Amino acid sequence: MDFQQAAAWVKDHQPVIKGYIAKYRRFSPYEECDYMQEAFEAAMIAAVRSKQKHIRFEAAFWKVFRSQISVITPSPDILTHGSNSIPSHLCTEDLAAISGKRNKGRQKQPNTEAIYNSICHLLTEKEQQVLYLSLGIGMEGRLSNYEIAERLGCVVSNVRDILNRAMVRVKTLVSSGAIDPQRFA
C-alpha cells in the first residue's frame, strides 16, 4: 500500500477511528483534528511497516495508532499542553458572555510574561521559543500548535513534544525548589 492509498484508507475508516478516539477525548486537551492528524501519520508509518514486515496494513495501522495515542493522551503524572482553540461546546457569538463567565469569582491572573522571563533561562532555546509563542507573550498573541509548527517549519507533533518537555522541566524545577511558585502569586 502506498501513502495515497493509506490516506484514503483513513478517510474511508474515519467513523471507526473517531469512535475509537472518543474515549480518549474526554481526558485530553487535544481536539478531534489532532487525533485525526495522528491517524494519518500512523497510516504513513503503517504503510512502510506493512511492506517491511509483510503484515496486513490494518494490523500495522492500529498498532502504530494506539502507540501514538498513548503518547499524546495526558497521564496524571505528566503535564501536557494541547490546542489553544476554544472547545466547540463553548463556541458562541457572544464573546462578552464568555469572558464574563471566565472572570467571575476568579482571582487576578499572574503576569505570564514576568513568569516566563524568570524561568526562560532554565529552558532550552527551542523550549523557550515554543513556549513563548504558545503563551502569547509576543505581539501576535497566543498561537495554536498548528500555527507554531507552521512558523517554525516543523510538524505539530514536534511542537507538542517540545511543550511537553518544557512543562515537565518546569514541574521538576518547582518540585525541586529551584522555582518558587509563591513568588508569582
Summary of the structure (lengths in Angstrom):
residues: 185
radius of gyration: 19.3
end to end distance: 55.7
largest distance: 59.3
contacts: 476
relative contact order: 0.11
helix: 69%
strand: 0%
